C-alpha cells in the first residue's frame, strides 16, 4: 500500500521556497540595489585634484613590473608619485628601477632587501610604503595589474575632493576564451558587486588592495589594526576596511575607466585565492560575517527548496505553477541585478550564463569554505 503524501506538505514546501526567495530578493534589491540602481553623477574633474601617492609592493616580479610600471608612471594626472617597495626580491627588480628612474623622476624606491620582519605577507612592506609616501592620498595597486586607461587616478582621486576618506575601485579579469576565464570573470563581477554594495550600505568588506585608496592620515591613526594579526599573511585590505572604514566617509568608483585589469590566473592559483578569501572572512566583524554567509547559504537553499517543492507539487498543477512562478521571480531578479551591474562595469558576455555560474558557485562555496578552515589553522 502506497503511503499518501500529507496534504499540508506541498504547502510547507512552497512556504519554505517563498521565504528563501524573499530573503534573496532583499539582498538583490535592498543591498545590491544600493549600487546597481544608484544614479552615477556625471564625472566632473575637479580643478585642483589632490596630490596622490601610488603604492606598489613587489617580490621577484620584475617580469610584471616591466609591463605595469610604464602605464602607472604615465597617468594623465598633474601631481603624483609612484612608491615601489622592493620586498626582498632576488631578481632584476633593483636594476629595473634604476633604468626607470632615469626617465620618470616621480618613481620613488624603497628597498627592503636587508629588512627582517615577523609580519608575514605584504603588510610590512605596504606599511613602510605608505609611511614613505609624501602625499595625503594613497592609492594601492599591484605589480600584476594594469590600469585600464590613463585616467585611472583622475577617477579615483576626484572623490577625495569631497572629504571622502576611502574609495573602493574595481579589478577586472582580462577577457579571454575558455570556461575557466569566464568563471573567473563572473566571480570578479560578483565580488565587485558585493564590495561596492556593502561599502555603500555602510559595511565595507571585500575591498581589493589592487585598487583601493584612502588617506594616509587614516592609515597612520589605525596602523596598529593593520598589523594586528602578524601571522595572517593575506587579507590585510579586507580586514583593515572592515575594522576602520565604517567610521569614515567611503565611496565607490564603478566606471570601467577607473578599473585595473589583471590576467586570468591558473585554475589552481585562483582556487587557492578563493580559499584564502573565505579564510579571511573569519576576521570580519560578526555582522559582516553573517550577511556574507547568509547570502551563500540562501543561494544554495533556493535550489534545494525549489527541487523539493517541485517534487511534492507535481500532483497539483496549480501548486506546481506557484513553485515555478516563485523560481521565475527569483531568477529573473537575479538576471536583472547582475545584468545591470555587469553593464555598469562594462563587463559584457557574462549575463546569459548567470544561472549556470550561480549553480556552480553554490556547489563550490561550501567546499571552499570547508578547505579554508585548514588555511586558518596555518595562521594560528
VEXDOKOL-293311 format. One record per residue (C-alpha): x negated, y negated, z negated; chain; residue in one letter. Coordinates in nm, 4 decimals, padded with zeros to 6 digits, always signed. Example, Ala and Ser with C-alpha at 12.3 -4.5 7.8 and 13.67 -1.06 7.14 Angstrom:
# VEXDOKOL-293311
+----------+----------+----------+-----+------+
!        X !        Y !        Z ! mol ! type !
+----------+----------+----------+-----+------+
! -01.2300 ! +00.4500 ! -00.7800 !   A !    A !
! -01.3670 ! +00.1060 ! -00.7140 !   A !    S !
+----------+----------+----------+-----+------+
# end
This chain:
# VEXDOKOL-293311
+----------+----------+----------+-----+------+
!        X !        Y !        Z ! mol ! type !
+----------+----------+----------+-----+------+
! +00.0000 ! +00.0000 ! +00.0000 !   A !    X !
! -00.1413 ! -00.3375 ! +00.1043 !   A !    X !
! -00.1827 ! -00.5985 ! -00.1656 !   A !    X !
! +00.0201 ! -00.9093 ! -00.0975 !   A !    X !
! -00.1513 ! -01.2439 ! -00.0969 !   A !    X !
! -00.0283 ! -01.4670 ! -00.3799 !   A !    X !
! +00.1969 ! -01.7369 ! -00.2400 !   A !    X !
! +00.0015 ! -02.0177 ! -00.4046 !   A !    X !
! -00.3479 ! -01.9026 ! -00.2947 !   A !    X !
! -00.3341 ! -02.0677 ! +00.0510 !   A !    X !
! -00.2175 ! -02.3873 ! -00.1163 !   A !    X !
! -00.5040 ! -02.3742 ! -00.3661 !   A !    X !
! -00.7496 ! -02.3274 ! -00.0779 !   A !    X !
! -00.6038 ! -02.6294 ! +00.1034 !   A !    X !
! -00.6235 ! -02.8430 ! -00.2114 !   A !    X !
! -00.9885 ! -02.7470 ! -00.2634 !   A !    X !
! -01.0675 ! -02.8256 ! +00.1001 !   A !    X !
! -00.8869 ! -03.1583 ! +00.0710 !   A !    X !
! -01.0736 ! -03.2571 ! -00.2455 !   A !    X !
! -01.4121 ! -03.1819 ! -00.0853 !   A !    X !
! -01.3114 ! -03.3738 ! +00.2263 !   A !    X !
! -01.2024 ! -03.6796 ! +00.0257 !   A !    X !
! -01.5314 ! -03.6806 ! -00.1663 !   A !    X !
! -01.7275 ! -03.6679 ! +00.1596 !   A !    X !
! -01.5172 ! -03.9486 ! +00.3068 !   A !    X !
! -01.6106 ! -04.1587 ! +00.0031 !   A !    X !
! -01.9732 ! -04.1017 ! +00.0939 !   A !    X !
! -01.9205 ! -04.1749 ! +00.4648 !   A !    X !
! -01.7190 ! -04.4927 ! +00.4247 !   A !    X !
! -01.7794 ! -04.6052 ! +00.0662 !   A !    X !
! -02.1570 ! -04.5552 ! +00.0624 !   A !    X !
! -02.2905 ! -04.5116 ! +00.4155 !   A !    X !
! -02.0345 ! -04.7625 ! +00.5388 !   A !    X !
! -02.2195 ! -05.0356 ! +00.3496 !   A !    X !
! -02.4886 ! -05.0085 ! +00.6129 !   A !    X !
! -02.3033 ! -04.8710 ! +00.9161 !   A !    X !
! -02.0234 ! -05.1284 ! +00.9164 !   A !    X !
! -02.2308 ! -05.4202 ! +00.7938 !   A !    X !
! -02.2426 ! -05.7015 ! +01.0460 !   A !    X !
! -02.6041 ! -05.7830 ! +01.1051 !   A !    X !
! -02.6746 ! -06.1525 ! +01.1333 !   A !    X !
! -02.8394 ! -06.2780 ! +01.4456 !   A !    X !
! -03.2073 ! -06.2910 ! +01.3668 !   A !    X !
! -03.3432 ! -06.6428 ! +01.3478 !   A !    X !
! -03.7144 ! -06.6516 ! +01.2830 !   A !    X !
! -03.7943 ! -06.8917 ! +01.0027 !   A !    X !
! -04.0118 ! -07.1878 ! +01.0923 !   A !    X !
! -04.2514 ! -07.1065 ! +00.8105 !   A !    X !
! -04.2993 ! -06.7340 ! +00.7720 !   A !    X !
! -04.4873 ! -06.6313 ! +00.4580 !   A !    X !
! -04.8450 ! -06.5049 ! +00.4839 !   A !    X !
! -04.8499 ! -06.1243 ! +00.4870 !   A !    X !
! -05.0969 ! -05.8530 ! +00.3914 !   A !    X !
! -05.0582 ! -05.5177 ! +00.5677 !   A !    X !
! -05.1944 ! -05.2320 ! +00.3551 !   A !    X !
! -05.3199 ! -04.9048 ! +00.5043 !   A !    X !
! -05.4925 ! -04.6198 ! +00.3237 !   A !    X !
! -05.6738 ! -04.3593 ! +00.5287 !   A !    X !
! -05.8744 ! -04.0457 ! +00.4599 !   A !    X !
! -06.0512 ! -03.8868 ! +00.7578 !   A !    X !
! -05.8012 ! -04.0418 ! +01.0004 !   A !    X !
! -06.0296 ! -04.2284 ! +01.2383 !   A !    X !
! -05.8664 ! -04.0421 ! +01.5294 !   A !    X !
! -05.5368 ! -04.2038 ! +01.4286 !   A !    X !
! -05.6771 ! -04.5449 ! +01.3370 !   A !    X !
! -05.8310 ! -04.5888 ! +01.6812 !   A !    X !
! -05.4756 ! -04.5858 ! +01.8196 !   A !    X !
! -05.2850 ! -04.7707 ! +01.5471 !   A !    X !
! -05.5278 ! -05.0445 ! +01.4430 !   A !    X !
! -05.5275 ! -05.2326 ! +01.7781 !   A !    X !
! -05.1464 ! -05.2632 ! +01.7604 !   A !    X !
! -05.1434 ! -05.3523 ! +01.3913 !   A !    X !
! -05.4098 ! -05.6182 ! +01.4474 !   A !    X !
! -05.2350 ! -05.7834 ! +01.7435 !   A !    X !
! -04.8946 ! -05.8543 ! +01.5916 !   A !    X !
! -04.7204 ! -06.1730 ! +01.7019 !   A !    X !
! -04.7461 ! -06.3292 ! +01.3584 !   A !    X !
! -04.9014 ! -06.6605 ! +01.2524 !   A !    X !
! -05.0797 ! -06.5681 ! +00.9303 !   A !    X !
! -05.1572 ! -06.2140 ! +00.8213 !   A !    X !
! -05.4351 ! -05.9778 ! +00.7272 !   A !    X !
! -05.4744 ! -05.6023 ! +00.7545 !   A !    X !
! -05.6314 ! -05.4394 ! +00.4481 !   A !    X !
! -05.7715 ! -05.0969 ! +00.5307 !   A !    X !
! -05.8646 ! -04.8795 ! +00.2324 !   A !    X !
! -06.1084 ! -04.6022 ! +00.3188 !   A !    X !
! -06.0195 ! -04.3221 ! +00.0777 !   A !    X !
! -06.3467 ! -04.1267 ! +00.0655 !   A !    X !
! -06.3497 ! -04.0454 ! +00.4357 !   A !    X !
! -06.6361 ! -03.8413 ! +00.5789 !   A !    X !
! -06.5501 ! -03.9075 ! +00.9434 !   A !    X !
! -06.6232 ! -04.2162 ! +01.1572 !   A !    X !
! -06.3816 ! -04.4500 ! +00.9760 !   A !    X !
! -06.6513 ! -04.6870 ! +00.8445 !   A !    X !
! -06.8182 ! -04.7188 ! +01.1873 !   A !    X !
! -06.4805 ! -04.7777 ! +01.3481 !   A !    X !
! -06.4029 ! -05.0591 ! +01.1052 !   A !    X !
! -06.7354 ! -05.2305 ! +01.1784 !   A !    X !
! -06.6518 ! -05.2317 ! +01.5505 !   A !    X !
! -06.3003 ! -05.3672 ! +01.4933 !   A !    X !
! -06.4120 ! -05.6395 ! +01.2512 !   A !    X !
! -06.6249 ! -05.7951 ! +01.5235 !   A !    X !
! -06.3096 ! -05.8572 ! +01.7252 !   A !    X !
! -06.0499 ! -05.9000 ! +01.4520 !   A !    X !
! -06.1692 ! -06.1158 ! +01.1590 !   A !    X !
! -05.8346 ! -06.0670 ! +00.9796 !   A !    X !
! -05.9231 ! -05.6998 ! +00.9212 !   A !    X !
! -06.0385 ! -05.6564 ! +00.5624 !   A !    X !
! -06.2064 ! -05.3387 ! +00.4435 !   A !    X !
! -06.2013 ! -05.1700 ! +00.1025 !   A !    X !
! -06.4427 ! -04.8777 ! +00.0789 !   A !    X !
! -06.3741 ! -04.6146 ! -00.1884 !   A !    X !
! -06.6421 ! -04.3723 ! -00.0743 !   A !    X !
! -06.8072 ! -04.3644 ! -00.4164 !   A !    X !
! -06.4926 ! -04.4124 ! -00.6251 !   A !    X !
! -06.3660 ! -04.1371 ! -00.8532 !   A !    X !
! -06.0149 ! -04.1282 ! -00.9963 !   A !    X !
! -05.7976 ! -03.8752 ! -01.1753 !   A !    X !
! -05.4942 ! -04.0127 ! -00.9899 !   A !    X !
! -05.4040 ! -03.7805 ! -00.7050 !   A !    X !
! -05.2821 ! -03.8725 ! -00.3575 !   A !    X !
! -05.2581 ! -04.2266 ! -00.2229 !   A !    X !
! -05.1604 ! -04.4027 ! -00.5455 !   A !    X !
! -05.5107 ! -04.5116 ! -00.6472 !   A !    X !
! -05.6318 ! -04.6350 ! -00.3050 !   A !    X !
! -05.2957 ! -04.8012 ! -00.2376 !   A !    X !
! -05.3041 ! -04.9819 ! -00.5724 !   A !    X !
! -05.6556 ! -05.1077 ! -00.5009 !   A !    X !
! -05.5485 ! -05.2199 ! -00.1539 !   A !    X !
! -05.2613 ! -05.4232 ! -00.2976 !   A !    X !
! -05.4902 ! -05.5729 ! -00.5612 !   A !    X !
! -05.7351 ! -05.6709 ! -00.2863 !   A !    X !
! -05.4610 ! -05.8364 ! -00.0788 !   A !    X !
! -05.4790 ! -06.2159 ! -00.0745 !   A !    X !
! -05.1152 ! -06.2749 ! +00.0225 !   A !    X !
! -04.7954 ! -06.2509 ! -00.1836 !   A !    X !
! -04.6002 ! -06.0361 ! +00.0652 !   A !    X !
! -04.7483 ! -05.6891 ! +00.1151 !   A !    X !
! -04.6283 ! -05.4535 ! +00.3881 !   A !    X !
! -04.7191 ! -05.0863 ! +00.3527 !   A !    X !
! -04.7776 ! -04.8644 ! +00.6531 !   A !    X !
! -04.9818 ! -04.5630 ! +00.7556 !   A !    X !
! -05.2611 ! -04.4704 ! +00.9939 !   A !    X !
! -05.0292 ! -04.2229 ! +01.1667 !   A !    X !
! -04.7604 ! -04.4803 ! +01.2528 !   A !    X !
! -04.7446 ! -04.7481 ! +01.5208 !   A !    X !
! -04.5089 ! -05.0497 ! +01.5214 !   A !    X !
! -04.2511 ! -05.0341 ! +01.7989 !   A !    X !
! -04.3101 ! -05.3959 ! +01.9019 !   A !    X !
! -04.5431 ! -05.6919 ! +01.8370 !   A !    X !
! -04.2559 ! -05.8475 ! +01.6389 !   A !    X !
! -04.2549 ! -05.5868 ! +01.3627 !   A !    X !
! -04.3952 ! -05.8220 ! +01.0982 !   A !    X !
! -04.1641 ! -06.1052 ! +01.2011 !   A !    X !
! -03.8583 ! -05.8878 ! +01.1369 !   A !    X !
! -03.9831 ! -05.7628 ! +00.8007 !   A !    X !
! -04.1297 ! -06.0864 ! +00.6643 !   A !    X !
! -03.8347 ! -06.3018 ! +00.7694 !   A !    X !
! -03.6356 ! -06.1558 ! +00.4777 !   A !    X !
! -03.8792 ! -06.2919 ! +00.2220 !   A !    X !
! -03.7926 ! -06.6481 ! +00.3176 !   A !    X !
! -03.4612 ! -06.5911 ! +00.1355 !   A !    X !
! -03.6124 ! -06.4867 ! -00.2012 !   A !    X !
! -03.5905 ! -06.1168 ! -00.1253 !   A !    X !
! -03.8394 ! -05.9094 ! -00.3237 !   A !    X !
! -03.8171 ! -05.5744 ! -00.1422 !   A !    X !
! -03.7480 ! -05.4886 ! +00.2225 !   A !    X !
! -03.6924 ! -05.1324 ! +00.3405 !   A !    X !
! -03.7856 ! -05.0702 ! +00.7034 !   A !    X !
! -03.7287 ! -04.7764 ! +00.9352 !   A !    X !
! -03.9568 ! -04.4958 ! +01.0501 !   A !    X !
! -03.8592 ! -04.3131 ! +01.3679 !   A !    X !
! -03.9930 ! -03.9984 ! +01.5301 !   A !    X !
! -04.1209 ! -04.0307 ! +01.8868 !   A !    X !
! -03.8734 ! -03.8639 ! +02.1219 !   A !    X !
! -03.9932 ! -03.5508 ! +02.2998 !   A !    X !
! -03.8344 ! -03.2412 ! +02.4454 !   A !    X !
! -03.7638 ! -02.9380 ! +02.2316 !   A !    X !
! -03.5354 ! -02.8345 ! +01.9474 !   A !    X !
! -03.7963 ! -02.8973 ! +01.6774 !   A !    X !
! -03.8323 ! -03.2605 ! +01.7809 !   A !    X !
! -03.4533 ! -03.3063 ! +01.7885 !   A !    X !
! -03.4227 ! -03.1633 ! +01.4353 !   A !    X !
! -03.6938 ! -03.3958 ! +01.3048 !   A !    X !
! -03.5333 ! -03.6964 ! +01.4754 !   A !    X !
! -03.1917 ! -03.6098 ! +01.3304 !   A !    X !
! -03.3469 ! -03.5755 ! +00.9856 !   A !    X !
! -03.5214 ! -03.9103 ! +01.0337 !   A !    X !
! -03.1943 ! -04.0877 ! +01.1189 !   A !    X !
! -03.0109 ! -03.9267 ! +00.8248 !   A !    X !
! -03.2935 ! -04.0237 ! +00.5896 !   A !    X !
! -03.2875 ! -04.3833 ! +00.7123 !   A !    X !
! -02.9074 ! -04.3919 ! +00.6888 !   A !    X !
! -02.9212 ! -04.2815 ! +00.3262 !   A !    X !
! -03.2194 ! -04.5014 ! +00.2438 !   A !    X !
! -03.0559 ! -04.8151 ! +00.3860 !   A !    X !
! -02.7159 ! -04.7354 ! +00.2337 !   A !    X !
! -02.8456 ! -04.6625 ! -00.1156 !   A !    X !
! -03.0545 ! -04.9801 ! -00.1085 !   A !    X !
! -02.7528 ! -05.1917 ! -00.0130 !   A !    X !
! -02.5488 ! -05.0164 ! -00.2835 !   A !    X !
! -02.7999 ! -05.1217 ! -00.5485 !   A !    X !
! -02.9615 ! -04.7782 ! -00.5920 !   A !    X !
! -03.2741 ! -04.7930 ! -00.3769 !   A !    X !
! -03.4308 ! -04.4498 ! -00.3240 !   A !    X !
! -03.5910 ! -04.2616 ! -00.0362 !   A !    X !
! -03.7997 ! -04.5588 ! +00.0719 !   A !    X !
! -04.0652 ! -04.4662 ! +00.3249 !   A !    X !
! -04.4091 ! -04.6018 ! +00.2444 !   A !    X !
! -04.4897 ! -04.6142 ! +00.6150 !   A !    X !
! -04.2635 ! -04.9192 ! +00.6491 !   A !    X !
! -04.1938 ! -05.0781 ! +00.3140 !   A !    X !
! -04.2557 ! -05.4315 ! +00.1923 !   A !    X !
! -04.2439 ! -05.6021 ! -00.1439 !   A !    X !
! -04.4072 ! -05.8890 ! -00.3250 !   A !    X !
! -04.7484 ! -05.8486 ! -00.4782 !   A !    X !
! -04.6167 ! -06.0046 ! -00.7993 !   A !    X !
! -04.3503 ! -05.7348 ! -00.8294 !   A !    X !
! -04.6145 ! -05.4662 ! -00.7925 !   A !    X !
! -04.8567 ! -05.6209 ! -01.0395 !   A !    X !
! -04.5837 ! -05.6583 ! -01.3026 !   A !    X !
! -04.4909 ! -05.2909 ! -01.2647 !   A !    X !
! -04.8178 ! -05.1241 ! -01.1641 !   A !    X !
! -04.8140 ! -04.9041 ! -01.4747 !   A !    X !
! -04.4945 ! -04.7441 ! -01.3423 !   A !    X !
! -04.6599 ! -04.6923 ! -01.0041 !   A !    X !
! -04.9347 ! -04.4786 ! -01.1586 !   A !    X !
! -04.7288 ! -04.3403 ! -01.4469 !   A !    X !
! -04.7328 ! -03.9863 ! -01.3036 !   A !    X !
! -05.1029 ! -03.9385 ! -01.2187 !   A !    X !
! -05.0666 ! -03.5664 ! -01.1436 !   A !    X !
! -04.7906 ! -03.6235 ! -00.8869 !   A !    X !
! -04.9701 ! -03.6760 ! -00.5542 !   A !    X !
! -04.6664 ! -03.7761 ! -00.3469 !   A !    X !
! -04.3508 ! -03.9827 ! -00.3578 !   A !    X !
! -04.5015 ! -04.2994 ! -00.5053 !   A !    X !
! -04.2911 ! -04.5151 ! -00.2688 !   A !    X !
! -03.9643 ! -04.3401 ! -00.3612 !   A !    X !
! -04.0237 ! -04.3321 ! -00.7342 !   A !    X !
! -04.1510 ! -04.6905 ! -00.7509 !   A !    X !
! -03.8429 ! -04.8135 ! -00.5641 !   A !    X !
! -03.6088 ! -04.6135 ! -00.7852 !   A !    X !
! -03.7640 ! -04.7468 ! -01.1062 !   A !    X !
! -03.8282 ! -05.1077 ! -01.0104 !   A !    X !
! -03.6284 ! -05.2261 ! -00.7105 !   A !    X !
! -03.2815 ! -05.2015 ! -00.8682 !   A !    X !
! -03.3677 ! -05.5017 ! -01.0847 !   A !    X !
! -03.4555 ! -05.7340 ! -00.7959 !   A !    X !
! -03.3126 ! -05.8570 ! -00.4657 !   A !    X !
! -03.3513 ! -05.5927 ! -00.1939 !   A !    X !
! -03.2630 ! -05.5843 ! +00.1735 !   A !    X !
! -03.2988 ! -05.3529 ! +00.4728 !   A !    X !
! -03.4193 ! -05.4153 ! +00.8266 !   A !    X !
! -03.2374 ! -05.1837 ! +01.0707 !   A !    X !
! -03.3450 ! -05.3403 ! +01.4002 !   A !    X !
! -03.5436 ! -05.0869 ! +01.6022 !   A !    X !
! -03.7929 ! -05.3634 ! +01.6889 !   A !    X !
! -03.8905 ! -05.3574 ! +01.3205 !   A !    X !
! -03.9421 ! -04.9805 ! +01.3105 !   A !    X !
! -04.2681 ! -04.7956 ! +01.3149 !   A !    X !
! -04.2957 ! -04.4688 ! +01.5060 !   A !    X !
! -04.4853 ! -04.1541 ! +01.4312 !   A !    X !
! -04.5463 ! -03.8459 ! +01.6386 !   A !    X !
! -04.3471 ! -03.5363 ! +01.5501 !   A !    X !
! -04.5092 ! -03.3005 ! +01.3020 !   A !    X !
! -04.5668 ! -02.9317 ! +01.3388 !   A !    X !
! -04.2742 ! -02.7313 ! +01.2012 !   A !    X !
! -04.4845 ! -02.6071 ! +00.9087 !   A !    X !
! -04.6024 ! -02.9541 ! +00.8090 !   A !    X !
! -04.2537 ! -03.1031 ! +00.8447 !   A !    X !
! -04.1083 ! -02.8254 ! +00.6289 !   A !    X !
! -04.3725 ! -02.8911 ! +00.3635 !   A !    X !
! -04.2890 ! -03.2622 ! +00.3651 !   A !    X !
! -03.9217 ! -03.1784 ! +00.3139 !   A !    X !
! -04.0093 ! -02.9584 ! +00.0136 !   A !    X !
! -04.2140 ! -03.2424 ! -00.1324 !   A !    X !
! -03.9255 ! -03.4843 ! -00.0773 !   A !    X !
! -03.6927 ! -03.2548 ! -00.2728 !   A !    X !
! -03.9521 ! -03.2167 ! -00.5478 !   A !    X !
! -03.9926 ! -03.5938 ! -00.5750 !   A !    X !
! -03.6218 ! -03.6357 ! -00.6443 !   A !    X !
! -03.6730 ! -03.4754 ! -00.9840 !   A !    X !
! -03.8417 ! -03.8037 ! -01.0847 !   A !    X !
! -03.5436 ! -04.0230 ! -00.9890 !   A !    X !
! -03.3016 ! -04.1557 ! -01.2475 !   A !    X !
! -03.0036 ! -03.9325 ! -01.3313 !   A !    X !
! -02.7504 ! -04.1343 ! -01.1317 !   A !    X !
! -02.9534 ! -04.1244 ! -00.8113 !   A !    X !
! -03.0229 ! -03.7519 ! -00.8517 !   A !    X !
! -02.6511 ! -03.6872 ! -00.8989 !   A !    X !
! -02.5486 ! -03.8832 ! -00.5881 !   A !    X !
! -02.8093 ! -03.7202 ! -00.3638 !   A !    X !
! -02.7492 ! -03.3674 ! -00.4898 !   A !    X !
! -02.3708 ! -03.4059 ! -00.4801 !   A !    X !
! -02.3761 ! -03.5035 ! -00.1136 !   A !    X !
! -02.5787 ! -03.1958 ! -00.0201 !   A !    X !
! -02.3581 ! -02.9668 ! -00.2289 !   A !    X !
! -02.0351 ! -03.1169 ! -00.0912 !   A !    X !
! -02.1612 ! -03.0849 ! +00.2673 !   A !    X !
! -02.2175 ! -02.7125 ! +00.2146 !   A !    X !
! -01.8937 ! -02.6644 ! +00.0194 !   A !    X !
! -01.6944 ! -02.8157 ! +00.3036 !   A !    X !
! -01.7834 ! -02.5352 ! +00.5437 !   A !    X !
! -01.7302 ! -02.2710 ! +00.2757 !   A !    X !
! -01.3924 ! -02.4185 ! +00.1781 !   A !    X !
! -01.2904 ! -02.4520 ! +00.5433 !   A !    X !
! -01.3732 ! -02.0891 ! +00.6211 !   A !    X !
! -01.1815 ! -01.9651 ! +00.3159 !   A !    X !
! -00.8842 ! -02.1911 ! +00.3901 !   A !    X !
! -00.8644 ! -02.0690 ! +00.7500 !   A !    X !
! -00.8744 ! -01.7039 ! +00.6406 !   A !    X !
! -00.5942 ! -01.7489 ! +00.3868 !   A !    X !
! -00.3704 ! -01.9614 ! +00.6127 !   A !    X !
! -00.3882 ! -01.7510 ! +00.9298 !   A !    X !
! -00.0441 ! -01.6080 ! +00.8497 !   A !    X !
! +00.1143 ! -01.9557 ! +00.8452 !   A !    X !
! +00.0669 ! -02.1801 ! +01.1485 !   A !    X !
! +00.1782 ! -02.4843 ! +00.9510 !   A !    X !
! -00.0773 ! -02.4391 ! +00.6728 !   A !    X !
! -00.3455 ! -02.3478 ! +00.9268 !   A !    X !
! -00.2737 ! -02.6700 ! +01.1129 !   A !    X !
! -00.3237 ! -02.8666 ! +00.7912 !   A !    X !
! -00.6582 ! -02.6974 ! +00.7276 !   A !    X !
! -00.7755 ! -02.7688 ! +01.0822 !   A !    X !
! -00.6414 ! -03.1228 ! +01.0578 !   A !    X !
! -00.8482 ! -03.1866 ! +00.7449 !   A !    X !
! -01.1531 ! -03.0496 ! +00.9282 !   A !    X !
! -01.0912 ! -03.2810 ! +01.2241 !   A !    X !
! -01.0691 ! -03.5843 ! +00.9941 !   A !    X !
! -01.3934 ! -03.4959 ! +00.8172 !   A !    X !
! -01.5918 ! -03.4052 ! +01.1285 !   A !    X !
! -01.4528 ! -03.6999 ! +01.3227 !   A !    X !
! -01.5527 ! -03.9392 ! +01.0438 !   A !    X !
! -01.8961 ! -03.7802 ! +01.0338 !   A !    X !
! -01.9437 ! -03.8306 ! +01.4075 !   A !    X !
! -01.8229 ! -04.1905 ! +01.3798 !   A !    X !
! -02.0569 ! -04.2841 ! +01.0957 !   A !    X !
! -02.3625 ! -04.1042 ! +01.2331 !   A !    X !
! -02.2963 ! -04.2297 ! +01.5859 !   A !    X !
! -02.2727 ! -04.5927 ! +01.4752 !   A !    X !
! -02.5836 ! -04.5538 ! +01.2587 !   A !    X !
! -02.7831 ! -04.3968 ! +01.5442 !   A !    X !
! -02.6695 ! -04.6708 ! +01.7821 !   A !    X !
! -02.7609 ! -04.9402 ! +01.5307 !   A !    X !
! -03.1091 ! -04.7872 ! +01.5014 !   A !    X !
! -03.1368 ! -04.7302 ! +01.8779 !   A !    X !
! -03.1807 ! -04.3556 ! +01.8247 !   A !    X !
! -02.9900 ! -04.2065 ! +02.1158 !   A !    X !
! -02.9275 ! -03.8494 ! +02.2250 !   A !    X !
! -02.8508 ! -03.7013 ! +01.8822 !   A !    X !
! -02.4834 ! -03.7737 ! +01.8181 !   A !    X !
! -02.3382 ! -03.4884 ! +02.0304 !   A !    X !
! -02.5241 ! -03.2367 ! +01.8130 !   A !    X !
! -02.4274 ! -03.3748 ! +01.4711 !   A !    X !
! -02.2159 ! -03.0714 ! +01.3760 !   A !    X !
! -02.4891 ! -02.8261 ! +01.4754 !   A !    X !
! -02.7595 ! -03.0106 ! +01.2825 !   A !    X !
! -02.5327 ! -03.0654 ! +00.9821 !   A !    X !
! -02.4662 ! -02.6907 ! +00.9599 !   A !    X !
! -02.8375 ! -02.6200 ! +00.9937 !   A !    X !
! -02.9337 ! -02.8551 ! +00.7115 !   A !    X !
! -02.6523 ! -02.7263 ! +00.4895 !   A !    X !
! -02.8189 ! -02.3855 ! +00.5104 !   A !    X !
! -03.1752 ! -02.5163 ! +00.4840 !   A !    X !
! -03.1334 ! -02.7622 ! +00.1964 !   A !    X !
! -03.0655 ! -02.5059 ! -00.0801 !   A !    X !
! -03.3666 ! -02.3056 ! +00.0355 !   A !    X !
! -03.5936 ! -02.6121 ! +00.0421 !   A !    X !
! -03.4607 ! -02.7237 ! -00.2952 !   A !    X !
! -03.5494 ! -02.3818 ! -00.4416 !   A !    X !
! -03.9015 ! -02.3921 ! -00.2956 !   A !    X !
! -03.9500 ! -02.7463 ! -00.4259 !   A !    X !
! -03.9467 ! -02.6074 ! -00.7818 !   A !    X !
! -04.2848 ! -02.4477 ! -00.7119 !   A !    X !
! -04.4203 ! -02.7866 ! -00.5963 !   A !    X !
! -04.3098 ! -02.9400 ! -00.9267 !   A !    X !
! -04.4894 ! -02.6662 ! -01.1219 !   A !    X !
! -04.8145 ! -02.7524 ! -00.9424 !   A !    X !
! -04.7812 ! -03.1132 ! -01.0601 !   A !    X !
! -04.7490 ! -03.0203 ! -01.4273 !   A !    X !
+----------+----------+----------+-----+------+
# end
